[in-house]
């Protein structure tokens, strides 16, 4: 059974195929990408899921990448001015928290990629799919004092 809903307060539209657990989300200009994914996970009670595919465009982006080969690695934060074409993004939702990586092209056709951070604003649109996991419950746990949180079951 498919369900169409609109979250008017957040200007977010989504479709859900309840038989398969697939949720399709459409964001609008001015929406914030990572914050919207997290809000959708909470509002639709997606405790655990896979962000399978995402596209769109951004007015600005903030990402981080690893900047060393030591463990735990150092991070470099990068702020990018738009317009930016979202080539692809995907990741995992564990305990309602998305961990997303994104690939972007800037206006000079330079490629940028890394871990999606808050503050990435939608330019024209963003569309993405989430596969809601039925009984599998994912969480993140520290396995050493590094502070790196590893994916596992709850």
LUMVEX-501360 format. One record per residue (C-alpha): residue number from 0; residue in three letters; x, y, z. Coordinates in steps of 0.5 Angstrom, whole numbers. Layout:
<pts>
PT   k   r     u     v     w
PT NUM Ala     X     Y     Z
...
</pts>
This chain:
<pts>
PT   k   r     u     v     w
PT   0 Unk     0     0     0
PT   1 Unk     3     7    -2
PT   2 Unk     2    13     3
PT   3 Unk     3    20     0
PT   4 Unk     3    25     6
PT   5 Unk     6    32     6
PT   6 Unk     9    35    12
PT   7 Unk     7    42    11
PT   8 Unk    11    45    17
PT   9 Unk    17    43    14
PT  10 Unk    15    43     7
PT  11 Unk    17    36     6
PT  12 Unk    13    31     1
PT  13 Unk    14    24     2
PT  14 Unk    11    17    -1
PT  15 Unk    12    11     2
PT  16 Unk    11     4     0
PT  17 Unk     9     0     6
PT  18 Unk    10    -7     3
PT  19 Unk    17    -6     2
PT  20 Unk    19     0     7
PT  21 Unk    21     4     1
PT  22 Unk    20    12     3
PT  23 Unk    21    17    -3
PT  24 Unk    22    24     0
PT  25 Unk    22    31    -4
PT  26 Unk    25    37    -1
PT  27 Unk    24    44    -4
PT  28 Unk    28    51    -4
PT  29 Unk    31    53     2
PT  30 Unk    30    46     6
PT  31 Unk    37    44     9
PT  32 Unk    39    37     7
PT  33 Unk    42    33    13
PT  34 Unk    37    37    18
PT  35 Unk    31    34    13
PT  36 Unk    34    27    13
PT  37 Unk    34    27    21
PT  38 Unk    27    30    21
PT  39 Unk    24    25    17
PT  40 Unk    27    19    20
PT  41 Unk    24    22    27
PT  42 Unk    17    24    24
PT  43 Unk    17    17    20
PT  44 Unk    20    13    26
PT  45 Unk    25    10    22
PT  46 Unk    30     8    27
PT  47 Unk    34     4    22
PT  48 Unk    35     5    15
PT  49 Unk    39     6     8
PT  50 Unk    39    12     4
PT  51 Unk    40     9    -2
PT  52 Unk    40    14    -7
PT  53 Unk    40    22    -7
PT  54 Unk    40    28   -12
PT  55 Unk    39    35   -13
PT  56 Unk    42    42   -12
PT  57 Unk    45    46    -7
PT  58 Unk    46    54    -6
PT  59 Unk    52    52    -1
PT  60 Unk    55    46     3
PT  61 Unk    59    44     8
PT  62 Unk    63    37     8
PT  63 Unk    68    34    12
PT  64 Unk    74    29     9
PT  65 Unk    79    25    13
PT  66 Unk    86    29    12
PT  67 Unk    91    24    15
PT  68 Unk    92    17    15
PT  69 Unk    93    16    23
PT  70 Unk    88    13    27
PT  71 Unk    83    16    29
PT  72 Unk    84    21    23
PT  73 Unk    84    28    23
PT  74 Unk    78    32    19
PT  75 Unk    78    38    15
PT  76 Unk    72    42    14
PT  77 Unk    70    45     7
PT  78 Unk    65    50     6
PT  79 Unk    63    50    -1
PT  80 Unk    59    56    -5
PT  81 Unk    54    54   -10
PT  82 Unk    51    53   -15
PT  83 Unk    53    46   -13
PT  84 Unk    50    40   -17
PT  85 Unk    49    34   -12
PT  86 Unk    51    28   -16
PT  87 Unk    50    23   -11
PT  88 Unk    49    22    -4
PT  89 Unk    47    16     1
PT  90 Unk    49    13     7
PT  91 Unk    46     9    14
PT  92 Unk    41    11    19
PT  93 Unk    42     8    26
PT  94 Unk    38    10    32
PT  95 Unk    34    16    28
PT  96 Unk    41    19    26
PT  97 Unk    43    19    19
PT  98 Unk    51    18    17
PT  99 Unk    51    21    10
PT 100 Unk    57    22     4
PT 101 Unk    56    26    -2
PT 102 Unk    59    27    -8
PT 103 Unk    58    35   -11
PT 104 Unk    60    38   -18
PT 105 Unk    61    46   -17
PT 106 Unk    60    51   -22
PT 107 Unk    67    50   -25
PT 108 Unk    66    43   -26
PT 109 Unk    71    41   -20
PT 110 Unk    69    35   -16
PT 111 Unk    68    35    -8
PT 112 Unk    66    29    -4
PT 113 Unk    66    27     4
PT 114 Unk    61    27    10
PT 115 Unk    55    31     9
PT 116 Unk    55    36    15
PT 117 Unk    49    41    17
PT 118 Unk    47    47    13
PT 119 Unk    47    45     6
PT 120 Unk    41    49     3
PT 121 Unk    37    46    -3
PT 122 Unk    37    50    -9
PT 123 Unk    32    48   -13
PT 124 Unk    30    41   -11
PT 125 Unk    33    34    -7
PT 126 Unk    30    27    -8
PT 127 Unk    32    21    -4
PT 128 Unk    30    14    -2
PT 129 Unk    30    11     4
PT 130 Unk    29     4     5
PT 131 Unk    26     3    12
PT 132 Unk    29    -3    16
PT 133 Unk    24    -8    19
PT 134 Unk    26   -11    25
PT 135 Unk    34   -10    24
PT 136 Unk    36    -4    29
PT 137 Unk    42    -1    28
PT 138 Unk    46     3    33
PT 139 Unk    53     6    33
PT 140 Unk    58     4    39
PT 141 Unk    65     6    41
PT 142 Unk    70     0    41
PT 143 Unk    76     4    43
PT 144 Unk    78    11    46
PT 145 Unk    78    14    40
PT 146 Unk    71    17    39
PT 147 Unk    70    14    33
PT 148 Unk    63    11    33
PT 149 Unk    62     4    29
PT 150 Unk    56     1    26
PT 151 Unk    53    -5    29
PT 152 Unk    46    -8    32
PT 153 Unk    43    -5    38
</pts>
